[in-house]
Amino acid sequence: MAGPTRIGIAGSTGRLGSLALRLAQEADDLEPVELDVREGLHLDGLDVVFDATVLGASQQLVEAAVAAGVPAVVGTSGWTHERIEALRARGAERIRIVPNFSLGSVLETHLATIAAQHFGAVEVVEAHHDRKRDAPSGTATRTAEAIGAVRGFHPATPDEPGRGAIVAGVPVHAIRLPGVVARQEVIFGGVGETLTIRHDTTSSDSYSAGILLALRAEARPGVTVGIGDLLGLA
C-alpha cells in the first residue's frame, strides 16, 4: 500500500503557505515537509512542491522542481503571461500555476468568458488588503486574459492612467485597503443594461478545497494555469 504523498511547502509562514501546511497536516494521505528556500532547495524524496513565496524565490523553486523532475503547484503572485510562456518555451513539465485557489473565483472567471461572447464592453474591479504586493492581482490579470481570449476588446480611452491598467484590452482597476480580504467584479456593458459578476472572499479558508484538489491531482504534462480543469471547466 502506497504511503502518503510527501508535500514540500515553501512559504509555510505566510497566509497561503500556512493554510496549505495545516491542510496537509490534517490530511491522512498527505505528509508535509517545510522548505526554506534560503537554506537551499533540497527536493529529494518529495512527491510534489507547493510554492507560496515571493516571485524571485518562486522562480528559483520552479526551476529547481523542473530540474529535479518534481511536480510543482505554484500559488505565488507575479507569474505573468510572458513568464509562463517563457517556462513553456524552456520545456517545463508538470508545473501548475494557480492565480486563485478559491472555487468561487475560478467559476467567476469561467462565467465571465461566457458573458464576454455577448457583450462588447467590460471592465474589472478588484480589491485586496493593503499588504498585497502586486496590482492588478494575478486573479484579475488571469480573468482579463481569459476574457480577451474570447473576443477582442478595445477600451475607449486606453491612454488615460485613471482608467486602470489595460490587460488583454480590458481595463483593470485595483483597490488596496485595510479591512478587505479579496473581492473582484467583472462588469459588462451593453445597450441599456449592465451585467456584474462578483466574487467575495471573506476568509482565506475559501482556498482550502482548491489547494487540496491541486495537491492531490495527477500532474499534467507541460505548464497548466489554474484549477479549472480539476472542476471540469477546461
C-alpha positions in Angstrom: 0.0 0.0 0.0 1.4 3.4 -1.0 2.2 5.8 1.7 1.1 9.5 2.0 2.1 12.0 -0.7 5.1 14.0 0.6 4.4 17.7 0.0 7.3 20.2 0.2 5.8 23.5 1.3 7.7 26.7 0.6 6.5 29.9 2.3 4.8 28.0 5.2 4.9 31.0 7.5 2.7 33.2 5.1 -1.1 33.2 4.9 -1.4 30.8 1.9 1.5 28.6 2.9 0.4 28.2 6.5 -3.0 27.2 5.3 -1.5 24.6 2.9 0.7 23.3 5.8 -2.3 23.0 8.1 -4.4 21.2 5.5 -1.6 18.7 4.7 -1.1 18.1 8.5 -4.8 17.3 8.9 -5.0 15.0 5.8 -4.3 11.3 6.2 -3.0 11.0 2.6 -0.6 13.9 2.7 2.7 14.4 4.6 4.0 18.0 4.7 7.7 18.9 4.7 8.5 22.6 5.3 11.0 24.1 2.8 13.2 27.1 3.5 14.5 28.4 0.1 17.1 30.5 2.0 18.7 27.2 3.1 18.9 25.7 -0.4 16.5 23.8 -2.5 16.6 20.2 -1.4 13.7 18.4 -3.1 14.9 14.8 -2.8 12.1 12.4 -1.7 9.3 14.8 -2.4 6.3 13.9 -4.5 5.2 17.5 -5.1 6.2 21.0 -4.2 3.7 23.7 -3.0 5.1 27.2 -3.6 3.7 30.2 -1.6 6.7 32.5 -1.5 7.5 35.7 -3.5 8.2 35.9 -7.2 12.0 35.7 -7.1 12.1 32.7 -4.8 9.2 31.2 -6.7 11.1 31.3 -10.0 14.1 29.6 -8.3 11.9 27.0 -6.8 10.1 26.2 -10.1 13.5 25.9 -11.9 14.7 23.5 -9.2 11.5 21.5 -9.4 11.8 21.2 -13.2 15.4 20.1 -12.9 14.6 17.5 -10.2 11.5 16.2 -12.1 9.2 17.1 -9.1 5.7 18.4 -9.9 5.0 21.9 -8.5 1.9 23.7 -7.5 2.6 27.5 -7.6 0.4 29.9 -5.6 2.8 32.8 -5.7 1.6 36.0 -7.4 3.5 37.7 -10.3 3.6 34.8 -12.8 2.6 36.9 -15.8 1.6 35.5 -19.2 5.1 36.3 -20.5 6.8 34.4 -17.6 4.5 31.4 -18.1 5.2 31.3 -21.8 8.9 31.5 -21.2 8.6 28.5 -18.9 6.7 26.6 -21.6 9.3 27.6 -24.2 12.0 26.0 -22.0 10.1 22.8 -21.9 9.0 22.9 -18.2 7.0 19.9 -17.2 4.3 19.2 -14.5 4.0 22.7 -13.3 0.6 24.1 -12.2 0.4 27.9 -11.7 -2.7 28.9 -9.8 -3.8 32.5 -9.7 -6.5 31.7 -7.2 -7.4 28.5 -5.3 -11.0 29.7 -4.5 -13.6 27.6 -6.3 -15.9 30.7 -6.5 -13.2 32.8 -8.1 -12.5 30.1 -10.7 -16.2 29.9 -11.5 -16.4 33.7 -11.7 -13.7 33.8 -14.4 -15.4 30.9 -16.3 -18.8 32.7 -16.2 -17.1 35.9 -17.4 -15.8 34.1 -20.5 -19.3 33.1 -21.3 -20.7 36.6 -20.9 -17.8 38.0 -23.0 -19.3 36.3 -26.0 -22.4 38.6 -25.8 -21.2 42.0 -24.6 -19.0 44.5 -26.3 -17.5 46.3 -23.3 -16.1 45.1 -20.0 -14.0 46.3 -17.0 -12.6 44.5 -14.0 -12.5 46.0 -10.5 -10.6 44.1 -7.8 -9.9 44.9 -4.2 -7.5 43.3 -1.7 -5.9 44.0 1.7 -3.3 46.7 1.8 -0.5 44.3 2.3 -0.9 42.7 -1.1 2.2 43.5 -3.1 1.0 43.2 -6.7 -1.6 45.2 -8.5 -3.5 44.2 -10.5 -3.8 40.9 -8.8 -2.9 37.7 -10.5 -6.6 36.7 -10.5 -7.7 39.9 -12.2 -4.9 39.6 -14.8 -5.9 36.0 -15.5 -9.6 37.0 -15.7 -8.8 39.8 -18.2 -6.6 37.5 -20.3 -9.3 34.8 -20.3 -11.9 37.4 -21.4 -9.6 38.8 -24.0 -9.0 35.4 -25.5 -12.7 35.1 -26.2 -13.0 38.2 -28.2 -11.0 41.4 -28.8 -11.9 44.3 -26.5 -10.7 47.8 -27.2 -11.1 50.4 -24.3 -12.4 53.8 -25.4 -9.6 55.7 -23.5 -6.5 53.4 -23.4 -4.1 56.2 -22.6 -5.7 57.7 -19.5 -4.0 56.5 -16.3 -7.2 56.9 -14.3 -8.9 54.3 -16.4 -6.8 51.4 -14.9 -4.2 49.1 -16.3 -5.1 47.6 -19.7 -4.7 43.8 -19.7 -5.6 42.0 -23.0 -7.7 45.0 -23.9 -9.6 45.0 -20.7 -9.3 47.9 -18.1 -8.5 46.5 -14.7 -8.8 48.7 -11.6 -7.0 47.7 -8.3 -8.0 48.8 -4.8 -5.8 48.2 -1.7 -7.4 48.9 1.7 -7.2 47.6 5.2 -10.3 45.5 6.2 -10.6 43.9 2.8 -9.7 40.2 2.2 -10.4 39.9 -1.6 -13.2 40.9 -3.9 -13.5 41.0 -7.7 -16.2 42.4 -10.0 -16.4 41.8 -13.7 -18.7 44.4 -15.2 -20.1 44.1 -18.7 -21.9 46.9 -20.5 -24.4 46.6 -23.4 -27.2 48.7 -24.9 -29.5 49.7 -22.0 -28.0 47.1 -19.5 -25.1 46.0 -17.5 -24.1 42.6 -16.1 -22.0 42.3 -13.0 -20.3 39.0 -11.9 -18.9 39.4 -8.4 -17.0 37.2 -6.1 -16.1 38.0 -2.5 -13.6 36.2 -0.3 -14.4 36.6 3.4 -11.8 34.2 4.7 -8.7 32.5 3.4 -10.4 29.2 4.2 -12.1 29.6 0.9 -8.8 28.4 -0.7 -8.8 25.1 1.1 -10.8 23.0 -1.3 -8.7 24.2 -4.3 -5.4 23.7 -2.6 -6.3 20.1 -1.7 -7.6 19.5 -5.3 -4.3 20.7 -6.7 -2.1 18.8 -4.3 -4.0 15.5 -4.9 -4.3 15.9 -8.7 -2.2 13.9 -11.0 0.4 16.2 -12.5 -0.3 17.2 -16.1 2.4 17.5 -18.8 3.7 21.0 -19.5 2.5 24.1 -17.7 -1.1 24.3 -16.5 -2.7 27.6 -15.4 -5.4 27.5 -12.8 -7.5 24.6 -11.5 -10.4 24.9 -13.9 -9.6 21.5 -15.4 -10.0 19.9 -12.0 -13.5 21.3 -11.8 -14.4 20.1 -15.3 -14.2 23.6 -16.8 -11.3 23.1 -19.1 
